[in-house]
Amino acid sequence: MALKDLIAVPHYTVKLPSDGSSIEIRPFLVKEEKILLLAKETKDIKQVYNCIKSVLENCIVSPKNINVNKMCYFDVEYLFLKLRSKSMGEKIEVMVTDPDTQQKFETEIDLEKIFISNLDIKSKKIKLSETLALEMKYPNFTDFVDVSSTLINNNLAEAGNRVEFILNVLTVCISKVYSGTTVTDCVALPRQEIRDFIDTLPNREFEILSEYINHFPKIEYSGKFKNPTTGNEFPVEVRDFTNFFI
């Protein structure tokens, strides 16, 4: 028997938030932790997500044929955090800021208390007018990484270019267009063709789509922290997945 076969590795089952399907995982091994250490040292968000993908591909026990790239983006984030919890412990340290004093403190977050917000939004068909409706889909992991890396690497959020970001998201989220009796499947269409269609929408209809994007499911944590200096308690909310990762 080979030495590596002497070590018993436990398996855990995680239910994906999007559809409740079960994924069996094993904890990180040394080789996966080496991948994650490399990810922590890079400032390229795309490389971080690629490392997460590599680790998940190694640690998913079943189903064997699952394609992480095709999984819904928040399923991947949720699954990774559950994997991290089982591999490295349920607690993770984050920095919080007291809104009254602006003091910064280090505190712990329990990864078992994270949740996916906005899962109750079930309708994916959006009626824009009497003759026009769109069927939407959540971005898969590949599309999400492309859009997120564009946002962060090009500094779109800080530059106030939120509109450009939403346009990029919409380009990968529209699956069908209903115009009267005509139905157009957009999945196989070039992204530029979809982008050109979005650019022709009236502002009112774009605002409807923007509101839908703003309420996409996302990883969240909600808790409280007591300032040890003043004794005042303030809410702690974490919504950026990279905060949990680091």
C-alpha positions in Angstrom: 0.0 0.0 0.0 1.3 3.5 -1.0 2.0 5.9 1.9 -0.6 8.4 0.6 -3.3 5.6 0.9 -2.7 5.3 4.7 -4.4 8.7 5.3 -8.2 8.6 5.7 -9.8 11.8 4.3 -13.4 12.6 5.3 -16.1 13.5 2.9 -18.8 16.1 3.4 -22.1 16.8 1.5 -23.1 20.4 0.6 -26.4 21.4 -0.9 -26.1 24.0 -3.6 -28.3 27.1 -2.9 -29.5 27.5 -6.5 -31.3 24.2 -6.8 -30.7 22.1 -3.6 -28.6 19.5 -5.5 -25.9 17.7 -3.4 -22.2 17.9 -3.9 -19.8 15.7 -2.1 -16.4 17.3 -1.2 -13.2 16.4 0.6 -11.1 18.9 2.6 -8.1 20.7 1.2 -4.8 18.8 1.2 -1.4 20.3 1.2 -1.3 20.6 -2.6 -4.5 22.6 -2.6 -3.3 24.9 0.2 -0.2 25.7 -1.9 -2.5 26.8 -4.7 -4.5 29.1 -2.3 -1.3 30.6 -0.9 -0.3 31.6 -4.4 -3.8 33.1 -4.9 -3.4 35.3 -1.8 -0.2 36.8 -3.1 -1.7 38.0 -6.3 -3.8 41.1 -6.9 -5.3 39.8 -10.1 -8.9 38.8 -9.2 -9.1 36.6 -12.3 -6.1 34.5 -11.0 -7.7 34.3 -7.6 -10.9 32.8 -9.1 -8.9 30.5 -11.3 -7.2 29.1 -8.2 -10.5 28.6 -6.5 -11.7 26.7 -9.6 -8.6 24.5 -9.5 -9.1 23.7 -5.8 -12.8 22.9 -6.3 -12.1 20.6 -9.2 -9.6 18.7 -7.0 -11.8 18.5 -4.0 -15.2 17.6 -5.5 -15.7 13.9 -5.0 -19.1 13.6 -6.7 -20.6 14.1 -9.1 -17.5 13.3 -11.1 -18.6 15.0 -14.3 -19.4 18.4 -12.8 -18.1 21.4 -14.7 -17.2 24.2 -12.3 -17.1 26.7 -15.2 -20.8 26.0 -16.0 -21.9 26.2 -12.4 -23.9 29.3 -11.2 -21.5 31.9 -9.8 -22.9 32.0 -6.3 -23.0 28.2 -6.0 -19.2 28.2 -6.6 -18.6 30.9 -4.0 -20.9 29.1 -1.5 -19.3 25.7 -2.1 -15.8 27.1 -1.8 -16.6 28.7 1.6 -18.1 25.5 2.9 -15.0 23.7 1.7 -12.7 26.2 3.4 -14.8 25.8 6.6 -14.3 22.0 6.6 -10.7 22.3 5.7 -9.3 25.2 7.8 -11.9 25.9 10.5 -15.2 27.7 10.7 -13.7 31.1 11.8 -12.1 33.7 9.6 -10.6 37.1 10.7 -11.9 40.3 9.1 -11.4 44.0 9.7 -14.5 46.0 10.8 -15.0 49.8 11.2 -17.0 51.5 13.9 -19.3 53.9 12.0 -19.3 56.4 14.9 -15.6 56.5 15.7 -14.0 55.2 12.5 -11.9 52.9 14.7 -10.9 49.6 13.0 -11.0 46.3 14.8 -10.1 42.7 13.9 -12.9 40.3 14.6 -13.9 36.7 13.7 -16.7 35.7 11.3 -18.3 32.2 11.5 -18.3 30.8 8.0 -21.2 28.5 9.0 -23.4 31.6 9.3 -22.9 32.9 5.8 -26.0 32.8 3.6 -27.1 33.7 0.0 -29.3 36.7 -0.1 -32.1 37.3 -2.7 -32.7 33.6 -3.4 -36.4 34.3 -3.0 -36.4 36.2 -6.4 -37.7 33.4 -8.6 -39.0 35.2 -11.7 -36.4 35.3 -14.5 -38.7 36.6 -17.2 -38.9 40.4 -17.3 -41.6 42.2 -19.1 -40.3 45.5 -20.5 -43.3 46.5 -22.6 -46.5 45.1 -24.1 -44.5 43.6 -27.0 -41.0 43.0 -25.4 -39.8 40.6 -22.7 -36.5 39.1 -21.7 -35.7 35.7 -20.2 -32.7 36.1 -17.8 -30.2 33.6 -16.4 -27.6 33.9 -13.7 -24.1 34.2 -14.9 -22.1 30.9 -14.8 -18.7 31.0 -13.1 -16.7 31.7 -16.3 -18.9 34.7 -17.3 -18.9 36.0 -13.7 -15.1 35.9 -13.5 -14.8 37.7 -16.8 -17.2 40.5 -15.7 -15.8 40.8 -12.2 -12.2 40.9 -13.3 -13.1 43.7 -15.8 -14.9 45.6 -13.1 -12.0 45.4 -10.6 -9.0 45.6 -12.9 -10.4 48.6 -14.8 -11.5 50.3 -11.6 -15.1 50.7 -13.0 -16.8 50.8 -9.6 -14.6 53.5 -8.1 -14.7 55.5 -11.3 -18.5 55.6 -11.1 -18.9 53.7 -14.3 -21.5 51.4 -12.8 -23.5 51.6 -16.1 -20.7 49.9 -18.0 -20.5 47.2 -15.5 -24.3 46.5 -15.7 -24.1 46.5 -19.5 -21.4 43.8 -19.3 -23.4 41.7 -16.9 -26.6 42.0 -19.0 -24.7 40.8 -22.0 -24.1 37.4 -20.4 -27.4 37.2 -18.6 -30.0 37.5 -21.4 -30.9 34.0 -22.6 -34.0 34.8 -24.7 -35.7 37.8 -26.2 -39.5 37.7 -26.7 -40.7 40.2 -29.3 -44.4 39.7 -30.2 -44.6 36.1 -31.5 -40.8 36.0 -32.2 -38.5 34.2 -29.8 -34.7 34.7 -30.2 -32.4 32.4 -28.3 -29.4 34.5 -27.3 -27.2 31.8 -25.8 -25.3 31.1 -29.0 -25.3 34.7 -30.2 -22.1 36.8 -30.3 -21.8 39.0 -27.2 -21.5 42.1 -29.4 -24.9 41.4 -31.0 -26.5 41.2 -27.6 -24.7 44.4 -26.4 -25.9 46.2 -29.5 -29.5 45.2 -28.7 -29.1 46.5 -25.1 -27.7 49.8 -26.3 -31.0 50.4 -28.3 -33.2 50.0 -25.2 -35.0 53.1 -23.9 -33.6 54.3 -20.5 -36.8 53.2 -18.6 -36.3 49.6 -19.7 -32.6 49.7 -18.9 -33.5 50.8 -15.4 -35.8 47.8 -15.0 -32.9 45.5 -16.0 -30.5 47.4 -13.7 -32.8 46.9 -10.8 -32.9 43.1 -11.5 -29.1 42.9 -11.7 -28.7 44.9 -8.4 -30.8 42.2 -6.6 -28.8 39.2 -7.8 -28.1 36.6 -5.2 -24.9 37.2 -3.3 -22.8 35.8 -0.4 -23.6 37.7 2.9 -22.8 37.7 6.5 -24.7 39.7 9.1 -23.7 40.1 12.8 -22.7 42.6 15.5 -19.5 43.8 17.1 -19.0 45.7 20.4 -16.4 48.5 20.4 -14.1 47.6 23.4 -13.3 51.3 23.9 -16.8 52.8 23.9 -18.9 49.7 24.6 -21.2 50.6 21.8 -22.5 47.8 19.5 -22.7 48.2 15.8 -23.8 45.9 12.9 -21.3 44.0 10.8 -22.2 43.1 7.3 -19.9 41.5 4.8 -21.0 41.1 1.2 -17.8 40.9 -0.9 -16.7 37.3 -1.4 -13.0 38.2 -1.5 -13.3 39.3 2.1 -14.2 35.7 3.1 -11.5 34.3 0.9 -8.6 36.2 2.3 
